[in-house]
């Protein structure tokens, strides 16, 4: 029995495509599977500290946030005391006892001239800034 091999143009194109695919696998496999040497510089402590300001890292972090609190005012009303606080030099906002200021930071006590904040298990007391004394003015009436 004789085997005859007929090759037409369509079979030639398919054979060429198959050979091209096999050649690309042979060339690219060793290149992609070898590990490359890293050329990234070591991170400086300043860069690592800057990563802490990333909102995504703060979202998943379990450590309490670093918050700078300024007490602008304290009010007492029918529903309880309200503290007007400025967080991280932002605009003043009102907070009641028990409200969360930031992740892991909570307002615990409102006093007459200060507030107490709980951050990571420790209690901090922040006093209200007092206005400077007014300068002495000359009398406005004639003698």
Phi and psi restraints in degrees (value plus and minus 20) as a CYANA .aco file:
   2 UNK   PHI    -120.4   -80.4
   2 UNK   PSI     118.6   158.6
   3 UNK   PHI    -121.6   -81.6
   3 UNK   PSI     105.4   145.4
   4 UNK   PHI    -128.0   -88.0
   4 UNK   PSI     116.8   156.8
   5 UNK   PHI    -130.7   -90.7
   5 UNK   PSI      92.9   132.9
   6 UNK   PHI    -125.6   -85.6
   6 UNK   PSI     111.3   151.3
   7 UNK   PHI    -141.1  -101.1
   7 UNK   PSI      97.7   137.7
   8 UNK   PHI    -127.4   -87.4
   8 UNK   PSI     156.7   196.7
   9 UNK   PHI     -84.0   -44.0
   9 UNK   PSI     -59.9   -19.9
  10 UNK   PHI     -85.1   -45.1
  10 UNK   PSI     -60.7   -20.7
  11 UNK   PHI     -87.3   -47.3
  11 UNK   PSI     -53.1   -13.1
  12 UNK   PHI     -85.5   -45.5
  12 UNK   PSI     -60.1   -20.1
  13 UNK   PHI     -86.7   -46.7
  13 UNK   PSI     -62.5   -22.5
  14 UNK   PHI     -84.2   -44.2
  14 UNK   PSI     -60.8   -20.8
  15 UNK   PHI     -85.1   -45.1
  15 UNK   PSI     -60.5   -20.5
  16 UNK   PHI     -83.9   -43.9
  16 UNK   PSI     -61.4   -21.4
  17 UNK   PHI     -85.6   -45.6
  17 UNK   PSI     -59.5   -19.5
  18 UNK   PHI     -84.5   -44.5
  18 UNK   PSI     -62.1   -22.1
  19 UNK   PHI     -86.5   -46.5
  19 UNK   PSI     -57.0   -17.0
  20 UNK   PHI     -86.1   -46.1
  20 UNK   PSI     -60.3   -20.3
  21 UNK   PHI     -85.7   -45.7
  21 UNK   PSI     -63.3   -23.3
  22 UNK   PHI     -84.7   -44.7
  22 UNK   PSI     -58.8   -18.8
  23 UNK   PHI     -85.6   -45.6
  23 UNK   PSI     -59.3   -19.3
  24 UNK   PHI     -87.6   -47.6
  24 UNK   PSI     -55.9   -15.9
  25 UNK   PHI     -85.0   -45.0
  25 UNK   PSI     -62.5   -22.5
  26 UNK   PHI     -85.2   -45.2
  26 UNK   PSI     -57.8   -17.8
  27 UNK   PHI     -97.2   -57.2
  27 UNK   PSI     -66.6   -26.6
  28 UNK   PHI    -102.3   -62.3
  28 UNK   PSI     -45.6    -5.6
  29 UNK   PHI     -79.5   -39.5
  29 UNK   PSI     -70.3   -30.3
  30 UNK   PHI     -85.8   -45.8
  30 UNK   PSI     -53.0   -13.0
  31 UNK   PHI     -88.6   -48.6
  31 UNK   PSI     -59.2   -19.2
  32 UNK   PHI    -102.6   -62.6
  32 UNK   PSI     -45.1    -5.1
  33 UNK   PHI    -110.7   -70.7
  33 UNK   PSI     -30.8     9.2
  34 UNK   PHI    -104.5   -64.5
  34 UNK   PSI     121.6   161.6
  35 UNK   PHI    -100.2   -60.2
  35 UNK   PSI     117.9   157.9
  36 UNK   PHI    -112.8   -72.8
  36 UNK   PSI     130.2   170.2
  37 UNK   PHI     -97.5   -57.5
  37 UNK   PSI     113.3   153.3
  38 UNK   PHI     -99.2   -59.2
  38 UNK   PSI     114.5   154.5
  39 UNK   PHI    -133.7   -93.7
  39 UNK   PSI       0.0    40.0
  40 UNK   PHI    -102.3   -62.3
  40 UNK   PSI     117.5   157.5
  41 UNK   PHI     -93.4   -53.4
  41 UNK   PSI     137.3   177.3
  42 UNK   PHI     -87.4   -47.4
  42 UNK   PSI     123.1   163.1
  43 UNK   PHI     -93.6   -53.6
  43 UNK   PSI     115.9   155.9
  44 UNK   PHI    -102.2   -62.2
  44 UNK   PSI     138.3   178.3
  45 UNK   PHI     -79.2   -39.2
  45 UNK   PSI     -52.2   -12.2
  46 UNK   PHI     -86.0   -46.0
  46 UNK   PSI     -59.0   -19.0
  47 UNK   PHI     -88.8   -48.8
  47 UNK   PSI     -57.3   -17.3
  48 UNK   PHI     -87.1   -47.1
  48 UNK   PSI     -56.9   -16.9
  49 UNK   PHI     -88.8   -48.8
  49 UNK   PSI     -54.7   -14.7
  50 UNK   PHI     -87.5   -47.5
  50 UNK   PSI     -46.6    -6.6
  51 UNK   PHI     -86.8   -46.8
  51 UNK   PSI     -42.8    -2.8
  52 UNK   PHI     -87.5   -47.5
  52 UNK   PSI     -38.5     1.5
  53 UNK   PHI    -105.5   -65.5
  53 UNK   PSI     -23.3    16.7
  54 UNK   PHI     -89.0   -49.0
  54 UNK   PSI     104.9   144.9
  55 UNK   PHI     -79.9   -39.9
  55 UNK   PSI     -54.6   -14.6
  56 UNK   PHI     -86.3   -46.3
  56 UNK   PSI     -59.1   -19.1
  57 UNK   PHI     -88.5   -48.5
  57 UNK   PSI     -58.3   -18.3
  58 UNK   PHI     -87.7   -47.7
  58 UNK   PSI     -51.9   -11.9
  59 UNK   PHI     -82.3   -42.3
  59 UNK   PSI     -62.3   -22.3
  60 UNK   PHI    -117.4   -77.4
  60 UNK   PSI     -19.5    20.5
  61 UNK   PHI     -98.9   -58.9
  61 UNK   PSI     127.4   167.4
  62 UNK   PHI    -121.4   -81.4
  62 UNK   PSI     -25.1    14.9
  63 UNK   PHI    -104.4   -64.4
  63 UNK   PSI     127.5   167.5
  64 UNK   PHI     -86.7   -46.7
  64 UNK   PSI     127.6   167.6
  65 UNK   PHI     -94.9   -54.9
  65 UNK   PSI     130.0   170.0
  66 UNK   PHI    -104.7   -64.7
  66 UNK   PSI      96.8   136.8
  67 UNK   PHI    -146.8  -106.8
  67 UNK   PSI     112.6   152.6
  68 UNK   PHI    -117.5   -77.5
  68 UNK   PSI      98.9   138.9
  69 UNK   PHI    -133.5   -93.5
  69 UNK   PSI     111.7   151.7
  70 UNK   PHI    -142.2  -102.2
  70 UNK   PSI     110.7   150.7
  71 UNK   PHI    -109.5   -69.5
  71 UNK   PSI      96.4   136.4
  72 UNK   PHI    -110.2   -70.2
  72 UNK   PSI     -56.8   -16.8
  73 UNK   PHI    -188.7  -148.7
  73 UNK   PSI     145.6   185.6
  74 UNK   PHI    -154.9  -114.9
  74 UNK   PSI     112.2   152.2
  75 UNK   PHI    -146.3  -106.3
  75 UNK   PSI     126.9   166.9
  76 UNK   PHI    -137.5   -97.5
  76 UNK   PSI     109.5   149.5
  77 UNK   PHI    -155.2  -115.2
  77 UNK   PSI    -192.7  -152.7
  78 UNK   PHI     -85.9   -45.9
  78 UNK   PSI     -51.6   -11.6
  79 UNK   PHI    -111.1   -71.1
  79 UNK   PSI     -17.5    22.5
  80 UNK   PHI     100.6   140.6
  80 UNK   PSI    -197.1  -157.1
  81 UNK   PHI    -101.0   -61.0
  81 UNK   PSI     128.6   168.6
  82 UNK   PHI    -149.9  -109.9
  82 UNK   PSI     112.3   152.3
  83 UNK   PHI    -126.3   -86.3
  83 UNK   PSI     115.0   155.0
  84 UNK   PHI    -121.8   -81.8
  84 UNK   PSI      91.5   131.5
  85 UNK   PHI    -139.7   -99.7
  85 UNK   PSI     128.3   168.3
  86 UNK   PHI    -132.3   -92.3
  86 UNK   PSI      97.7   137.7
  87 UNK   PHI    -121.1   -81.1
  87 UNK   PSI     105.5   145.5
  88 UNK   PHI      32.0    72.0
  88 UNK   PSI      26.7    66.7
  89 UNK   PHI      39.3    79.3
  89 UNK   PSI       6.0    46.0
  90 UNK   PHI    -106.9   -66.9
  90 UNK   PSI    -196.5  -156.5
  91 UNK   PHI     -90.0   -50.0
  91 UNK   PSI     128.9   168.9
  92 UNK   PHI     -84.5   -44.5
  92 UNK   PSI     119.0   159.0
  93 UNK   PHI    -155.3  -115.3
  93 UNK   PSI     137.5   177.5
  94 UNK   PHI    -115.0   -75.0
  94 UNK   PSI     122.7   162.7
  95 UNK   PHI    -157.6  -117.6
  95 UNK   PSI     126.4   166.4
  96 UNK   PHI    -128.5   -88.5
  96 UNK   PSI     146.9   186.9
  97 UNK   PHI     -80.5   -40.5
  97 UNK   PSI     114.2   154.2
  98 UNK   PHI      75.0   115.0
  98 UNK   PSI     -31.2     8.8
  99 UNK   PHI     -95.1   -55.1
  99 UNK   PSI     130.0   170.0
 100 UNK   PHI    -107.1   -67.1
 100 UNK   PSI     105.4   145.4
 101 UNK   PHI    -106.1   -66.1
 101 UNK   PSI     -56.9   -16.9
 102 UNK   PHI    -180.2  -140.2
 102 UNK   PSI     151.2   191.2
 103 UNK   PHI     -77.7   -37.7
 103 UNK   PSI      99.9   139.9
 104 UNK   PHI      62.4   102.4
 104 UNK   PSI     -15.0    25.0
 105 UNK   PHI    -144.9  -104.9
 105 UNK   PSI     106.8   146.8
 106 UNK   PHI    -156.4  -116.4
 106 UNK   PSI     123.9   163.9
 107 UNK   PHI    -103.3   -63.3
 107 UNK   PSI     101.7   141.7
 108 UNK   PHI    -126.9   -86.9
 108 UNK   PSI     -58.0   -18.0
 109 UNK   PHI    -160.2  -120.2
 109 UNK   PSI     119.2   159.2
 110 UNK   PHI    -136.1   -96.1
 110 UNK   PSI     101.0   141.0
 111 UNK   PHI    -129.4   -89.4
 111 UNK   PSI    -198.2  -158.2
 112 UNK   PHI     -85.4   -45.4
 112 UNK   PSI     -55.3   -15.3
 113 UNK   PHI    -152.7  -112.7
 113 UNK   PSI      -5.7    34.3
 114 UNK   PHI    -178.7  -138.7
 114 UNK   PSI     148.8   188.8
 115 UNK   PHI    -151.9  -111.9
 115 UNK   PSI     135.4   175.4
 116 UNK   PHI    -133.7   -93.7
 116 UNK   PSI     115.6   155.6
 117 UNK   PHI    -143.9  -103.9
 117 UNK   PSI     116.4   156.4
 118 UNK   PHI    -122.2   -82.2
 118 UNK   PSI     103.3   143.3
 119 UNK   PHI    -154.3  -114.3
 119 UNK   PSI      91.2   131.2
 120 UNK   PHI      41.4    81.4
 120 UNK   PSI      15.6    55.6
 121 UNK   PHI      69.7   109.7
 121 UNK   PSI     -31.8     8.2
 122 UNK   PHI    -125.9   -85.9
 122 UNK   PSI     127.9   167.9
 123 UNK   PHI    -123.7   -83.7
 123 UNK   PSI     109.2   149.2
 124 UNK   PHI    -136.8   -96.8
 124 UNK   PSI     119.3   159.3
 125 UNK   PHI    -129.0   -89.0
 125 UNK   PSI     107.2   147.2
 126 UNK   PHI    -136.5   -96.5
 126 UNK   PSI      99.6   139.6
 127 UNK   PHI    -107.4   -67.4
 127 UNK   PSI     134.2   174.2
 128 UNK   PHI     -97.2   -57.2
 128 UNK   PSI     117.8   157.8
 129 UNK   PHI     -91.0   -51.0
 129 UNK   PSI     114.7   154.7
 130 UNK   PHI    -113.2   -73.2
 130 UNK   PSI     123.2   163.2
 131 UNK   PHI     -91.5   -51.5
 131 UNK   PSI     126.4   166.4
 132 UNK   PHI     -89.6   -49.6
 132 UNK   PSI     135.5   175.5
 133 UNK   PHI     -82.9   -42.9
 133 UNK   PSI     124.3   164.3
 134 UNK   PHI     -91.2   -51.2
 134 UNK   PSI     125.1   165.1
 135 UNK   PHI     -89.8   -49.8
 135 UNK   PSI     132.6   172.6
 136 UNK   PHI     -89.4   -49.4
 136 UNK   PSI     112.1   152.1
 137 UNK   PHI    -125.5   -85.5
 137 UNK   PSI     130.7   170.7
 138 UNK   PHI     -91.7   -51.7
 138 UNK   PSI     127.5   167.5
 139 UNK   PHI     -82.3   -42.3
 139 UNK   PSI     124.0   164.0
 140 UNK   PHI    -118.2   -78.2
 140 UNK   PSI     -21.1    18.9
 141 UNK   PHI    -121.9   -81.9
 141 UNK   PSI     132.6   172.6
 142 UNK   PHI    -105.8   -65.8
 142 UNK   PSI     124.3   164.3
